[in-house]
Amino acid sequence: MIRRILALVKKEFLHLKGDWWLPVFMLFGGALELLAIGWATSRPITNLPLMIWDMDRTASSRNLVISLENTGVFALTEPAESMETIEILMDQGEINAAVIIPHGFSSEVEKIGGHPVLQVILNGAESIPAREALRAVEGVVRSLDEKITIDHLGIDPDLFKGFDFSLRVWFNEALNEAYYTTPAELALMLEFTILIFAALTFSREREFGTLEQLLVMPFSSLEIIIGKSIPVILVGLVDFTMMLGVVHFAFHVPVRGSVFLLFGLAFIYTLVELGKGMAISVFSKSQHQAFLLVFMVGMIDFLFTGYAAPVESMPKIIQYLAYFVPAHHWLNIMRGITLKGSGFLDILPDILFLLGLGGVIGYFSLRYIRKALD
């Protein structure tokens, strides 16, 4: 039995050698995608084009402009001379934000009981830059408001202390966005790698017309399944190792927990996705159909992982459905071990869900595949 399985494994690697572009693309494509995503998300948002229409043209308005520029978030464009200019450039996407300083701004700032007003226009079509611009403007306005209050009260700024809080960030002290995105992207890339390779195992044989030849050979259906599974598992684990190295060494994402536990659970997750992928492979009539089914299944899983939006903020029914998606638990495990240093007991609920779902998926997939082969 072992010799027959090894012969099938050798045959699968010969297939991969013939289609060398696919494993190379999946192995190095995943690593390159992680590099691109990590580079993009690890950098703070800066140089947002900001247009200012200063109708006041006083020292107070100039100080406000300098304060906005000093945030480091904005890159000031040529000043506006009319509302029409702002509207045109905002429509064309040339600016992300505009600040309008009205006439009499300085006098309202200096007057006791004055109400200085700024008009801020944000490009809501690009919500993330707009949110960052709003945060920067709010910070400047808050500082300005505090300074005006202190000046009007005529007290020593050092004696003016209001409510403050002590902030401590756990697990991601610098609030580096790459710490959030790269482990999540790694987890999803592993799923797609396993699904694609597994989905091509039988669909490729069917498309090339060699499936019937394989079935008439002296191999049992279980031997065929095992023989075709081993290369997928090996490629998946090699891909996972490469991507974990990229995440750790290129972006300094820590692996605070046990590496052996992480790889052991990665192996279990690989088996879970392998069962789904091979079921897709038997169902598909061609490699093209297998690709489409993989992306459909992968996109559905993506919605429930919590990568794009926290699962906790979704409707209750979606939260319950997420418990039945293996990728959701795998993402929790990845973040727990890498960022939090979670041990076995800390992530035990996700492990149990992953094992339970893996058992159910594996049982029905194995039955379906063996029935189709027999």
N, C-alpha and C positions, 0 to 999 in steps of 0.2 A: 504493500500500500504506500509506504513512504517513497519508494523508488518511483512509483507512478505519479505521486504528487510532485516530486522534484522534477520529473520530466515535464509536467504541466507548467511548473514555475519557470523552468528554462524556456519553454515555448512562449510564455507571456513576456519574458524579458526580450526575446527575439522580436516579438511584435513591437515592443517599446523601442527597440533599436531601429526598426523600420520607420516608426513614427516618432523619431527622436525629438522633433520640434515640440511635441505636446509635453513630455516630462520636463524638457528644458524650460519651456514657457511657464509651466506651473511652478517649477522650483525657483527659477530666478525672477519670473514675473511677480510672484508673491513678495519676494524680498525687495524688489525694486518699488513695488507699490507701497510697501511699508515705509521705505525710505522717503518716498514722495509725500505720503500722508504725514509722517512724523515731522518732516522738515516744514511742511505748511502749517501744521497745528502747533508746533513748538515755538513759533515766532509770534510775538505780540502783534496786535493789529495797530499799525501806524500809517502815517502818510495818507490819511483820508482827506480827499480834497474838500476844503472848507472855503466858502465864499462869504465875505462879510460886507454888508451895506451899512456903513457908518454915516448916519445922517446927523449925528451930534458933533463929531469932530472936535472932541475936547480931550483933556488929559485923562479924565475918567474912562472915556470910551477907548482911548489908546491903551490904557492899563489893562482893560478887559481883553482887548485883542491880544496883547502880549501874554496874558495869563492863559488864554486859549491855545496860543502857539506853544507855550512852555509845557503843556501837558504831554507833548510828544506824540499825540494821537493824530493831530491834524497837520496837513500841509496847506498853507494859505495860498489861495489863487489870487488873481487880480481882483481888487475890490469892485463890488457892484455899484452901478450908478442908478439902477432902477430895478423895480420888481420884475420887469419883463426879462432882463438879463438872467435873473435867478431862475425864472420859470423855464426859459429856453434851455439853460445848461442842466437843470434838474431833469427835464424831459429827455435830454440827450444822454443822461447818465454821466456827465462830465464832473459833477460834484455830488458828494454824499450828504452834505449838510450846508445850511446857510443860516447865518445869524444876522438879524436886523436890529440895529441900535437906533431907536427913534430920537427925534428932536427932544431936547429937554432932559435927556438921560442924566447928565451931570448934575443939573439943578435938583432933580428928584433924589439923587444919591446924597447930596449935601444937605438937603432940607430935612428938619426934624419932622417925622411923620410922613415923609415922602414915600412914594411907591414907584421905584424905578422898574421898568418893564423891558424885557427882551423878547423878541420873537425868534423862535428857533424852528427851522423847517428841516425835516429829515427825509431822506429817500427811503421810504418804507418798502420799496420793491426789493431792496437788499437788506433784509432784517438784521443780520448779524452785524454788519458795519454800522447800521443805524442804531442798534442797541449800544454798541461801544461808543459811538459819538454822543448819544444821550447821556451815558454814564460820565463821560468826560466833561460835558457842559454842566451837568448837575454838580459835579465836584467843584468846578470853578465858581459857579453861582453860590454854592453853599459857603465857600471860603470868603467870597465877596460879601455875602450877607452877614457873616460873623464879624468881618472887619468893620462894616458900616455900623452894626449894633454897638460894638466896642467904642468906636469913635463918638457916636451919639451919646453914649453913657458917660464918656470921659473918664474911664477907669483904666488902670494898668492892665494891658493884655495878659500879663503873667498871672494876674489875680482872677482873671475871667476864665473859670473852668466849669464846664457843664458836665452832663452825663457822658461817661466814657465806658468802654467795655474792653475786656481782655480777650484777644483773639489767639486761638491756637488751632492750627490745621493739622490733622492727622493724615498719615499715609501719603500725602502729596503736598509737602510743606510749601512749595513754590507755586502751587496751583497750576502746574504745567499741563497744558491741554494734551500734550503728547502722552502723558501718563494715562490719560483716559482713552484716547483714540487708538493708539498702537496695540495695546493688548486686545482691545475689542476687534480691531481689524485682523489681528493674528488669528483670533479664534474663528472668525468668519472665513478667512482664507483657508484655514485647515478644513473646514466643512466643505467648501467648494472644491478643494483639491481631491478629497476623498470621494465626494459624490461624482465628480466628472470622471475620474479614473475608474471607479466601480461601474458607472453607468455605461462605459464603453466596452466592458469585458465581453458581454454576450452580443450586444448590438453590433459590434465590429465583426464578430464571427458570422452573424446573420447577414450583414451587408456584403461581406466578402465571399459568402457561400460556403464557409468552412464549418459551420455549426453542425450540419448533418454528419460531416466526416468525423467530428469530435464525438458525437453521440454514438456512433457505431463502433468506436474504439473500446477496448476493454477497460473503461473507466466507469466507476459508479458515479451517480450524481453528486454524492458527498465529496468524493475525491476531486471532481471537476470544480466544485465550489471552493474547496480549500486551496486547490492549486491556483485558482484565479484570484483568490483573496490575498495570498501572501505578498505578491508584488505590490498590490495596492497599499497594504499596511506598511511595507517597507518604504515606499515612496512617500507616503503620508508622514511617517515619523521623521524621515530625513528632511522633508519640507518644514515640518514643525521645528526641528532643531535649528535649521538655517534661519527661519524667521525669528525664533526666540533670541538667537545670537544678534540679529540685526537690531531688535528692540532693545536688548540689554547694552550692547557695546556702542551702537550708534546714537541712541537717545537716552542712555543711562537709566532706563526703566529698571528698577531693582527686582530681584527675585528673592523676596524676603523669607519665603517659606521653603519647604523641602523640594528640591529639584527632583528627587526620586518620586515623591508623591505626585508632582506635576506631570512627569512623564508617564507614570502608571495610569493616571486618570486620562491623559491624552491617548494612551493606548486603548482604554475602555471606550472613550468617545469615538475613536477611529472605528472600532468594531460596530458601534451603533450606527454611524453614518454609512459604513460599509454595507450593512443590511439594507438600508434605504436605497443606496446606489445600485446594488445588484438587482433589487426588485425592479427598479426603473430600467435597468439594462435588459432584463428578460421581457419586460412589457414593450419596450421600444422596438420598432421595426427597422430603424436606421440610426446611425450615429447622430445625424442632424436632429432627429426627434428626441434622442436621449439628451442632447445638449439643451434643447428647449425645456424639457421636463425638469432637468437639473436646475436651470435658472428659475423656473416657476416655483419649485420646492424651496430653493434657496432664498428667494425674495419673500416668500411667506414666512419662513423661519426668521428672516431679518427683522420683520415687523414685530416679532414677539421677544426679541433678544433684549431690548432696552437700550440698544446702541443709538438709534436715531432719537428716541424719546424715552424717558424713564417709564418703565412698566407701571410703577406706582401711580403715575398721573393719568393712566388710561382708565376707561370704564371698567367696572368690576368684572364683567363677563370676559373682557380681554385679559384681565389679570389672571383669571382662573384658567383660561385657555393657554396662557404662557407656561403654566406648570406642565403641560403636556408636550412642550417643545424641547427636545434635548439641547439645542443650541442655547436656550435661555439659561439652563443650569451650567452648561460648560462655560459660558461667559462669566457667570458668578464665581465659578471655581477659578478661572484664569485670574480675575481681578483679586480674588481673595488670597491666593497663594503668592502672586507677584507683588501686589501693592501692600496688602495688610499682613502678610506673613501668616496667614491662617493655617492652622493645623488640621488634622483629619477630623477631629470632633467639631471644629468650627464650621466646616462645610459639609458635615455629615448629611443634613437634609438634602442638599443638592446632589450629593453622591448617591443617596438612596433613590432619589427621583431618576437620576441618570441610569442607575442599574436597573430599576424597574422598567423604565421606558425602553432601555436596551434589550431587556429580556423579552418584552412584548413584541417589539419591532423585529428582533432576531428570530423569534419563534415563527411568526407569521410570514416573514420574508423567506426563511428557510423552507417552510412548507410550500409556499407559492413557487419558489425557484425549483425545488426538487420535483414538484408536480409538473411544471412546465418542461423540465428536461426529460422526465420519464415519459 
